Amino acid sequence: MNPSPTTVLFLSTGDAARGILAEALLRHKGGERFTAYSAGYCMLQEIAPQALALLNKDGVDTSGLYPKGWKDFFESPRSILVDVIVTLSEEARAHCPQWPGDPVRVHWPVDDPLAATDADERESKFLKCYDIMQNRVDALIKQRAPHSPAELMLQLRSIASVV
């Protein structure tokens, strides 16, 4: 019998770029070992077109992706139990509420490509963000299944330095 998948929630500021990229990549590459979600503490109305373009270029399924707020996960009648929370921005880390079930928490900071004001700088930041997320997701899925939350925390912390 296969163990249940590890549920990972990527938290960012607006859930329009970093979190969406991480969610889509882990869904695409993680197979049955992972269930991936993303959310933002100050959710934007739509996904950044650059994020969708990068995912589509690599054949990553983007159907069903949309910006979500944190409250969608822990204030709904069908609350989703989360095993791991990965914060991707300093804002998400600072504002992350106490989460039901006491999931493992780790911080994987990534510059916000949406903060760039110049079009060339924005494109460059999106490419860098995408590469970082791909490398970190690849490192995550290569890890062996941890035997404890402490082991999982160490694995996730080591991945934070992968760029």
Rosetta blueprint (number, residue, H / E / L):
1 M L
2 N L
3 P L
4 S L
5 P L
6 T E
7 T E
8 V E
9 L E
10 F E
11 L E
12 S E
13 T L
14 G L
15 D L
16 A L
17 A L
18 R H
19 G H
20 I H
21 L H
22 A H
23 E H
24 A H
25 L H
26 L H
27 R H
28 H H
29 K H
30 G L
31 G H
32 E H
33 R H
34 F E
35 T E
36 A E
37 Y E
38 S E
39 A E
40 G E
41 Y L
42 C L
43 M L
44 L L
45 Q L
46 E L
47 I L
48 A L
49 P H
50 Q H
51 A H
52 L H
53 A H
54 L H
55 L H
56 N H
57 K H
58 D L
59 G L
60 V L
61 D L
62 T L
63 S L
64 G L
65 L L
66 Y L
67 P L
68 K L
69 G E
70 W L
71 K H
72 D H
73 F H
74 F H
75 E L
76 S L
77 P L
78 R L
79 S L
80 I L
81 L L
82 V L
83 D L
84 V E
85 I E
86 V E
87 T E
88 L L
89 S L
90 E H
91 E H
92 A H
93 R H
94 A H
95 H H
96 C L
97 P L
98 Q L
99 W L
100 P L
101 G L
102 D L
103 P L
104 V E
105 R E
106 V E
107 H E
108 W L
109 P L
110 V L
111 D L
112 D L
113 P H
114 L H
115 A H
116 A L
117 T L
118 D L
119 A H
120 D H
121 E H
122 R H
123 E H
124 S H
125 K H
126 F H
127 L H
128 K H
129 C H
130 Y H
131 D H
132 I H
133 M H
134 Q H
135 N H
136 R H
137 V H
138 D H
139 A H
140 L H
141 I H
142 K H
143 Q L
144 R L
145 A L
146 P L
147 H L
148 S L
149 P H
150 A H
151 E H
152 L H
153 M H
154 L H
155 Q H
156 L H
157 R H
158 S H
159 I H
160 A H
161 S L
162 V L
163 V L
